[in-house]
Amino acid sequence: AKEHQNGRLFSLMSKLGFITERPEHRNDPKWSETGDRYLVKLFRDYVFHSVDEGGRPQVDLGHVINCLNKLDAASAEKTLLTSRNQDSLLVVSYKELNRCVRSAFQELLQASEAKAATP
């Protein structure tokens, strides 16, 4: 059971890595900064780049595992995502985030398969 959970979390972290900070997709440097992918980026920042009131990095594996489990389960629970400059505040459910991850990853898979099929 523990190995199954590890596999699910690794799969989610891999998808987040494939989606975020991807400037070369479709020769569009803003690809990961728009639409569903922007929410995925904000979520990645929330999970892995949180800071405390003093601006010190929060390194809390419990927070990471908790967030990834909620994402995997497509929980209806909502969370607050903020942009790095704090100009944008978005309340979004883990269910919505799950859909965003699946959609963006599917787009990458389709592009990958189309390129592989082209001689």
Buried (B, 14 or more C-beta within 10 A) or exposed (E): EEEEEEEBBEEBBEBBEBBBEBEEBEEEEEBBBEEBBBBBBBBBBBBBEBEEEEEEEEEEEEBBEEBBBBBBEBBEEBBEBEEEEEEEEBEBBBBBBBBBBEBBBEBBEEEEEEEEEEE
